C-alpha cells in the first residue's frame, strides 16, 4: 500500500479557543507527519447571527481564516489552506472530508466553546458525522503519537481491524499495544489461540504487537491509563466493532467515557470500514 502524500489534516474552525487549540495541535501533527493542514468554516445560522450582532460583513470570515492560517504556518514547515462553505457543520465535515481526500479531522477538548458551540457533546456528534478518522487531542500538548494503544475484544471480528491498523501504521508507526477488554481467566485456551492468530495477522502486515491482559481490578479506563504509562504509548485507537458494518465511528457511552477521561493520550476514532475503498485500489 503506497502512502498518498496529498492527505491534509482537516480542522473545523469557529474562531473559538476550542477550535484554536485543535488547530495548533493539528499543525504540530501535520508537521510531524509531513502533511498539510486544511481549515474549514461552515457558514450556518450561528455564523450569520454573529455577523449581524457584531455589525460585520462576510469578509470578516475570510480575514479571520487568513489570520489563523498565517499564525499556524509561523515557525512550522507546513502548508495551510482554508475553505468556507455554507451548511451545517455536519454536512460540511462530510462533504469536505471526501472532496479533499483528508487523512483525518482534528478536535480538542481544551478551551471554551465559542461561536458554534463546540461542546464535548457536540464534538462527539461531529465525530459520528465524519467519514474519515477523527483525532481528539487531550488538554496538554502532544509530542509523540506512537506506539498505538489498541483496546479490543479478540472474541469478536478483528480481520478488518487488523487491516485498519496496517493502514494507520503508515503515519503512526508499526508498534501496537493490544489491550484486551475482557478477562481471559475462564477462556485461557481460547484467548491464547486468538492472540496467536491476531499476532500472526499483524506480523504478516509488518506490524509488531504486545498483548496487555485485562486486569481483574479497577475500571477499564484506569487500565488503559496504566498501560498507556507502562508502555509509553503515544496514541489511543478506538474502533467500532466490525459487526456494526458502519462507515462511520459511532461513539457509545463507553467510548465517550474513554475519550473524555484523563488518560492523557490523543484518541483516534476509526471505523474499520473507512479504508475499504483504499483496499480495493
N, C-alpha and C positions, 0 to 999 in steps of 0.2 A: 504494500500500500504506500503510495507516494504522498508525501505531505504537500498540501496546497498552501503556497505562501501568501495567497491573497484571501486571507480569512481574518477580517478585523474583529476586534472585541467591541461589542455594542454596549452603549450606556444610554438609558432613557433619562433625560435631563428635565428637571422642572425648576432649576435655579435655586434649590434649597440646600441647606447644609448637608442633608442626607444624600442627595444626588452628587454633590461636590465630593463628598468622601468616597463614594463609589467610583467617580471619575478619576480621582487621584490614585486610588488603589489599582484601578484597571489600567491606568497609564503605566504604573510600575510593572504590572504583569505583562503588558504589551511589549515593553522594552525588553523584559527578560526573555520573552518567547519570540522576539523579533517579528511581531505582528503590528498592525496598525490599529488605530482607535476610530470608532465611528460614534459621534454624539448624535442623539435623536431627540427632538422635542415634538410631542404630539399636541397640536393646537386643538384644544377642546373647550368645553364650557368654562372650566376653571381659568384657562388662559384668557379667554375673551372677557370674563368678569374682572380679572386682574388688570388688564389693559384699560378697561373702562373706568374702574375705580381710581386708577392712578394717572388717568389722562395721558396714556401712552399710545403710540401708534404701533402697527405691526412690525415696523423696522426695529423696535426695541428687542424683539426676539432674536433677530439675526445679529444685531450688535452684541447681545449677551452671549450668543453661541460663539461668535468670533473671539470675544474676550476670553471665554473659557478655553477655546482651542489654543490660543496663544499661551495661556497660563500653563496648560498641560505639556506643551512642547518645550517650554523653557527648561533647560538643563537635561532634557531627555532626547535620545535619538529615536524618535517615533514620528510618524505622520498622523495628523488628526484631521478628519473631515467631519462635516455635520450635515444633517438632514432635518428639515422642518416639514411636517406632514399633518394635514387635517385628519382628525379622527380620535377615537378613544385610545388611551394608552395600550389597551389590549389589542385592538385592531392594528395599530401602528407597529407594535412589537412583532406581531405575526407576519405582517407584510414585509417590513424592512429586514427582518431576520432572513427571510428567504431571498429577497432581492439582492442583498449584499453578500450572501454566502458567509455570514458571520460565524466565527468559531464558537462564541458564547456571548451571553448577555450578563452584565455585572450589576450587582446591587450591594448596598451596605446597610447594616443595622445601626450604624453610628450616625449621629446628627439628627437635628429636628426635622420633621416633615415640613413641607412648605406649600408652594403654590398648588400642587396637585395631590397633596395629602398622601405621601408615600409612607404610610404607617406600616409596621411589621405585618399586619393582616393584609394590607393591600399588596405588599411585596409578595406575599405567598400567592395571591391571585395572579399577579403578573408572571410569577414563576410557572404557574399552571397554564398560562396562556402562551408561553414561549415554545416554539417548535424546535429550539436549539438548547443545549445545556445552559443552565444558569449557575453563576458563581455568586455566593453571598459572603461578603467579607465580614469578619468579626470587627470588634471595636478597636483593635490595635493594628498597626501597620504590619503587613505580611512580607517577609523577605525570602521565603522558600515555599515551594509547592510540591515537594516530593520528600519521602515516598508517599504513595497513596494509602490511606486508611480506608478499608472497604468492608462495611458490615454486610453480612449475607447469611441467608438460611440455605445451607447446601442440600437440604431435602426438597427444595423447590427447583424449578427450572433455572439453569445458570449458563447454558451454552451461549446465548446471546449476550449475557452479561460479560462473559469472558472475552467475546469479540469487541464489546464496547470498551472494556479496559484496554485492550490492544490498541484501539483507535486513540484513546486518551493518552496512551503512553508516548505518542509522538511529541506531546507537549509536556507531560508531567512525569516522565521517567518510567523505567522498567520495573521498579520495585513496588510490590503490593503487599500490604499487611492485611490479611484476611481475618476479620473479627467475627466469629460465629455468634449468632444471636439466639442461641438455644443451648440447653445443657446436653452434653453428649454422654452422660453417665449411664442412662438406660439404653442407649443405642451405640455402644462403643464400636462394635464391628462395622455397623452401617456407616457411621461418621468417618471412620478410618478409610473405608472404601471411597466415600465421596471426596474426602480430602485428597486422596491419591489421584482420582480422576480429574478433579479440578486443577490440581497442581500440574498434572501431565498436560492438560489443555493449555494452561497459561505458558508452560515451558515450551510447548510447540510453537507458540506465538512469539517466543523470545523474552517472556516476562519471568521474573523471579517472585516467588511468593513465600510468605511466612505466615503460619497459622497461629492465631491468638484465641485460646479457648474461652468459652463462656464461663464467667466466674459465678460461683454459687451464692454470692452475697453482693449487695449494693445494686443500684439501678443500672440499667443498660447504658444510660447516658454517662454515668460515672465510670463505667467500664471503658467506654470509648475514650474518655478523658485520660484514664490511666494508661491505656495502650498508646494513645497519641504521644504522651510524655515519654513512656518507656522506649518506644521505637523512633522517637524524634520525627514523627510524621509531619508532612507539610500541607496535606490536603485531605479532607474527608469527602469521600464519594458516596452519595446516596443514589440508589437506583430503584425504580419500580419493579415489582415482580413481573416476570415475563408473562405469567398467566393473564395479566391485565390487558396485554396486547395494545397498549396505548402509545401513541406517537409523542405524547407529552408527559412530563413528570407531574404527577398529582400528589402534592404533599398531604399526607394524612396527619392525624393527631400526633403520632409518634415521631414522624419526620419533622413536623413543625417544632416539636419539643426539642429535638436534637439541634435543629438549625438555630433556635433561639437560646440555646444553652450557653454555658461559659466554657465549652471545650477549648476554645481559642484558635480553632483552625478555620480557614476558609472552607465553605461547603459547596461542592459541585453537585448539582441536582440533574440527574440524567435519566432518560428512558432508554432501555436497551434497544428500542426500535428506532431511535433517532438516526442511527447510522446505517440502516438497511439499504438506503439509496446508494451510499458510498460503496457498500459491499458488492452491489450489482454492477458497478462500473468496470 
